[in-house]
């Protein structure tokens, strides 16, 4: 069974600085998809960024980028120029190619200090 | 806003009762997944429906069941409620495909007393 581990329950960053959230996963599959979701206090999960495992190039979405290390089964999220609105719980998720199920980590709570 | 709405937003039920949670998806979304999120944890996959048929199930007992309707709405039913069923229940809809974005609702907070 696939597992996703987020080893940082809480992180904090100063506004305008950069922070990296860690995620590791375990799978025997060679093709799969990885996602980072943001869950603010409103509870609605929002997709931040996604990565296809067969693509070596790291995904980037504006201030958000990932460092995908397939051999190490690592998928970290880097947030540049942090903003107050980035404060939320961040979840790393794995989805296999049959798309029937996503496996989530337990999340990292990010605090942004003004 | 994701265009996915869940109702009710909060619910309190007594142990042993039955509950139905509802999710309204965007037009064109042919899959819906339900997740249980306990406090301080990540969402746990309950099951997915694709074109009104169950298309994958997580490690949840049969008293968790669901329905998907042609009008892009769906239901999660839980029978014989237990205290451990207290959680945030999220639905996520989208188009079939592993890389497709899943659009989440704001969740229903269920408390079993």
HADDOCK unambig.tbl for C-alpha pairs under 7 A between the chains (distance, minus, plus):
assign (segid A and resid 33 and name CA) (segid B and resid 99 and name CA) 6.53 0.50 0.50
assign (segid A and resid 42 and name CA) (segid B and resid 106 and name CA) 6.93 0.50 0.50
assign (segid A and resid 43 and name CA) (segid B and resid 106 and name CA) 5.37 0.50 0.50
assign (segid A and resid 43 and name CA) (segid B and resid 107 and name CA) 6.77 0.50 0.50
assign (segid A and resid 44 and name CA) (segid B and resid 104 and name CA) 6.19 0.50 0.50
assign (segid A and resid 44 and name CA) (segid B and resid 105 and name CA) 5.77 0.50 0.50
assign (segid A and resid 44 and name CA) (segid B and resid 106 and name CA) 4.19 0.50 0.50
assign (segid A and resid 44 and name CA) (segid B and resid 107 and name CA) 6.96 0.50 0.50
assign (segid A and resid 45 and name CA) (segid B and resid 104 and name CA) 5.60 0.50 0.50
assign (segid A and resid 95 and name CA) (segid B and resid 98 and name CA) 6.69 0.50 0.50
assign (segid A and resid 96 and name CA) (segid B and resid 98 and name CA) 6.73 0.50 0.50
assign (segid A and resid 97 and name CA) (segid B and resid 98 and name CA) 5.22 0.50 0.50
assign (segid A and resid 98 and name CA) (segid B and resid 98 and name CA) 6.21 0.50 0.50
assign (segid A and resid 99 and name CA) (segid B and resid 97 and name CA) 5.87 0.50 0.50
assign (segid A and resid 99 and name CA) (segid B and resid 98 and name CA) 4.05 0.50 0.50
assign (segid A and resid 100 and name CA) (segid B and resid 48 and name CA) 6.16 0.50 0.50
assign (segid A and resid 100 and name CA) (segid B and resid 55 and name CA) 6.35 0.50 0.50
assign (segid A and resid 100 and name CA) (segid B and resid 56 and name CA) 5.27 0.50 0.50
assign (segid A and resid 101 and name CA) (segid B and resid 45 and name CA) 6.32 0.50 0.50
assign (segid A and resid 101 and name CA) (segid B and resid 56 and name CA) 6.94 0.50 0.50
assign (segid A and resid 102 and name CA) (segid B and resid 45 and name CA) 6.66 0.50 0.50
assign (segid A and resid 103 and name CA) (segid B and resid 44 and name CA) 6.98 0.50 0.50
assign (segid A and resid 104 and name CA) (segid B and resid 42 and name CA) 5.57 0.50 0.50
assign (segid A and resid 104 and name CA) (segid B and resid 43 and name CA) 6.07 0.50 0.50
assign (segid A and resid 105 and name CA) (segid B and resid 42 and name CA) 5.49 0.50 0.50
assign (segid A and resid 106 and name CA) (segid B and resid 41 and name CA) 4.61 0.50 0.50
assign (segid A and resid 106 and name CA) (segid B and resid 42 and name CA) 4.14 0.50 0.50
assign (segid A and resid 107 and name CA) (segid B and resid 41 and name CA) 6.84 0.50 0.50
assign (segid A and resid 107 and name CA) (segid B and resid 42 and name CA) 6.06 0.50 0.50
